[in-house]
């Protein structure tokens, strides 16, 4: 079956969790990227089941992601922030050990899209994605520009298709 036919059979309204990882943005009112993701998800007809911030701490991120994927069970979790290379950036270290499957093409494809926009600085991104419980989980940079690129270029166009296959 072609990709186009698969996408036609993709799920429609999805349940999405938005988590912003930051040591500086502690209030939702300060969370421009998370707020943008939430608005875009709703604009596309999805339900945002949680929008929350969490500090850059491995245990705090893991506990929140495990709670969200086990208790709330959204189709997708989008984490923004904490994917850089500074010592405080721990989203990848917190989330990737929880993956039962990794979407290994997500990071390189996002890096390619980033390269087209920001040139060689794209090598600093550690964006990744995988499956935890029954949720597809994306870890993307926290800048609004990177969130828009990841969501508009990769996540939202494929999300229903990904969830359909994950549930087979």
N, C-alpha and C positions, 0 to 999 in steps of 0.2 A: 504494500500500500504506500502511495506517495506521501510525502510530508504534508502537502496541501490537503489531501483527504484526511490525514490524521488530525490536522488542525481544525478541520470542519467538525470533527467529532469531539473536540476539546470541551472540557467543562466550562460552564458559563460563570455564574456568580460564585466567587470563591471567598473563603474566610482567611483573612490575612492579619498577621501580627506584625507590628512595627516596633522595633527596639532600637533606641539610639544609645550607643556606648560612648561616654565622654566623661572626662574629669571636670570639664568647664561648663557644659550645658546640663544642668541638673533639673531645670524646670521645663515642662513641655512648651512654655511660652518662648523659651530660648532655643528651641529645637527646630530650626528652619528646615533642615533636611528631612527629619522625621515627619514634620507637619506637611511638607510637600509630598512625601511618599503616601501619607494617609489620604490627602486630598486626591491624588492621582488614582489611588486604588479605588476610592469611592466613585470618582468620576467615570471609571471604567465599569461600574456596576458591582463592585466587590464589597464585602462587609469587612470593616476593620474591627477585629474583636478585641484588640488591645493596642495601645500606643503608650509606651513607657520608656523612661530613660534609666540607665544603669551606669554605675561608675566603672572605669577601666580597672577591673579587678577580676582575675581569673575565676575565683570562686563565686563572686557575685554574678558574673555573666553566665557561668554554667548553671547556677541555681535557677536563675530566671528563665533561661532557655529550656531547661528540663521541666520546670513548672509549666511553661507555656505549651511545650510540645506534648506533655503527658496529660495535663489537666484541662487545657483549653482546646487542644488538638486542632489548630488551624491547618488549612491546606498549605500555607506558606508562612514563613517567618523571614522578615527582611531586617537585618541588623545593619545599621549604618554607623561607621566610626570604629576606631581602634584597629584598623588594618594596615597602618603604616609601619615604619621601621624603628620608631623611637622606643625606648624601654617601656614606656607606659602603654604602648599599643599592644594589647593582649587578646583581642577578639579571636584571632585565628587560633592561638594557643588554647583558648577556652573552649571554642566550639568544635574545631576539627576532630578532637578525640571522641566526640559524641556521635560523629557520623557513622551510620551503618553502611552507607554508600557515598562516594564522593562524585560530584559532577566535575570531573577533572578538566573538561574543556572550558568551563566557565571562566576561570582565572585568565588563561591565555587569550581567550576571545575578548574579554574585557580589556586586557592589557593592549591588545591590538587596536581596539576602538579608542582607548586612551592615548595611545601613541599618535594616532591621527590628529588628536586635538592638542596634546601637551608635549609632544615629541619625547625625547629620551627620559624625561621625568617619570614616564609611565612604568619604568622598571621598579619604582618604589612601592607600587601597589601589590598587595598580597590578597586581593579579592579571591574569594573561594565560595563554593556552594556544595551542598550535599543533602542527604536524607537523614533525619532524626525522627524516630518514631514513625508517624504517618504524615510528617510535614517536610516539605522541601525548604531548606534553609539557605539564605544568601547572606554573605558577609561582604559588604561593600564599603568603600571609603565614605567618610562623613561629610565631605564638602558637597555643597548643593549641586555644583556642576557635575561631580562624579556620580551623585545619586541620580540625577536626571539622565545621564549617559547610560548607566547600568539599567535603570528601570525602563526607560523608553527604548533603548537599543536591544536589550536582552531579556530582562525579567518579564515585563508585562506582555510582550508579544509571544512568549513561550510558556507562560505560567499554566494556562489551562491545559495545554498539550502535555507538559511535564506531569501535572497532577493526574491526568487521565492515565498515563503510563504507570505512574507510581501506584495507582489503585488497582491495576490489572492483576 
